[in-house]
Amino acid sequence: MQNTMANEFTNSPRFIPEASPDEQVPAIAPSIEQRRHQIFPVLTEQETRRLRRFGTVRTYDNGVRILEAGYTTFGMVLVLAGRMAVHRYDGLGNSSLIVEHGPGEFTAEVSQLAGRPSLVNVTAVGTVEALVIPADQLRALVIAEAELGERIVRALILRRVNLIEVGSGGPVLVGPAGHPNLFQLQSFLTANGHPHTVLDPAQDEGTLALCEHYRPGADDWPLVVCPDGSVLKNPSHAEMGRCLGMLPELPPDKVWDVIVVGAGPAGLATAVYAGSEGLSVLALEARAYGGQAAASARIENYLGFPTGISGGALAGRAYVQAMKFGVEVGIPMVAARLVCDAPPLAIELADGQRVRGRTVVLSCGARYRRPSLANIRQFEGRGIYYWASRIEANLCAGAEVILVGGGNSAGQAAVFLSAHAARVHMVIRGDGLKATMSTYLIERIRATPNIELHPHTEIVALEGDDEGLKQVRWRNNRTLGEKNCDATRVFLFIGADPNTDWLGDCGVEVDAQGFIRTGAAVAAAPCRAGENGAAERAALETSVPGVFAIGDVRAGSTKRVAAGVGEGAQVVSQIHGYLASLPAAR
């Protein structure tokens, strides 16, 4: 990996002139054009006066850069007088006007709730008087001013959606189409709802100077130009997170009230409820918020959404809620070891950092299972996928694909992919779907003509080369007949194993399958004394006092989004009970 400022081959990002107004990119994506008034609301003078207590009034001269992409961290900048020009900037020296804000308008999007760097450049047009509201005060604002805060948060969310759809802001990924490393980074950014641009050096002349300067080898793709102009060669997810400000600075001496490991539905629910009740919360997530649930194309049995909602949209809303309540979310941050030899509890991260908390909530879910095929890792990202987002769906246009699995996630993915692929072959070992899938999904699969179910079947061989998967062989376990299928895309939804092997040093009790025991299911382990002197263990507390487990990783849990969210909310009251029992809290 190499990290160098882009001004080695182009102008410094701090001194690039802005494009003229006639060089605009579309300010609003066509799909959300009708919500322009919500994306760019204009606050009244009365509303502006109410916000003054949250910020500081500042004056900027004409041409002054108020915000700089990749550098400036802030909450919200509200125009009181004058105008601010908002420009797209891609770190390569390309800049174009998106919109101008006048009095009563403001600049910010969802990442500003966490005080992350700006994704755009903002420049004063004439003399500007503005109210600058820092991130912590922006969070205070949206909570204290309920109706006004709702409008602001809606605008922040829609702006992020718009940036994603028009391809503005965020990093630029430069790499050959179909390269597996490029796919992995695209998948990571998409799963985290982060805007980005992808350029193929064979098709885009604007990348010639970049490629000529860095001369990437086969293993160096993609080149990633960060918003601050720095350039990375084939970065890891952690390096990508640092590039985008997704990895917060964690004070080594801070002790959090709650450390949540895993930001799936259960973990996000804990973060939201604990944060809303004034507890300090750190949420650690190894890949992307939403966990496996975020891969669901449509969840139709979640209470309150009669027309359904995608797992990504549900997780995205919960993520914004968590930021609104001051939760610190680190992505990607991998928990490597639980330390409980002395209070407070601690989590040792894969990068060697250690974070400390009075309580720890384990919502670390599970790892995707792999079939026992010798060369499966060779094709991951090049034909083998564990996720079915629009990125993967675009790869399947007009092709035959194979989907392995018979659970609800598999059913949702099959229906989603059927709208893109010529045919979806569902491969299952059982004799049908009734025992493992919701009825509404079974009926939908039956009604979809290009989904074909293959019961009593499993994949036995993968064939391909360095370019990717070329052919799949499956076997019917009843007839023992084998068949080759020229499918180059295989989606695996065959369940997962609990992510608990990093808990051994603390002796967190697990069952024979590796799921964490809690409450009355714990065999024999120390627990705290109740008010009457009797031993107490909360229903979601593990064998280690102060360590709780929720969601899919917990033994006996119901593997449903709603159940995980319910446990995430339920555990917060038990955390309060535990904190109240600590000597320092008395």
CORCOR-V647331 format. One record per helix or strand. SS is the DSSP state (@ for helix, = for strand). FROM is the first residue (numbers start at 1). TO is the last residue. If there is no record, write none. Layout:
# CORCOR-V647331
{{SS:FROM:TO} {SS:FROM:TO}}
This chain:
# CORCOR-V647331
{{=:4:5} {@:6:8} {@:21:23} {@:30:39} {@:45:54} {=:56:60} {=:65:67} {=:73:73} {=:76:89} {=:95:101} {=:106:107} {@:110:114} {=:117:117} {=:120:133} {@:135:144} {@:146:166} {=:171:174} {@:180:191} {=:196:199} {@:205:214} {=:223:225} {=:230:233} {@:237:244} {=:255:261} {=:264:264} {@:265:276} {=:281:285} {=:290:290} {@:291:295} {=:299:299} {=:309:309} {@:311:324} {=:328:331} {=:335:339} {=:345:349} {=:354:362} {=:366:368} {@:376:379} {=:380:380} {=:384:385} {@:390:395} {=:400:404} {@:408:418} {=:423:427} {@:439:446} {=:451:454} {=:457:465} {=:468:476} {=:482:485} {=:490:492} {=:496:498} {@:501:506} {=:510:510} {=:516:516} {@:519:521} {=:528:529} {=:535:536} {=:541:541} {=:547:549} {@:551:553} {=:554:554} {@:561:581} {@:583:585}}
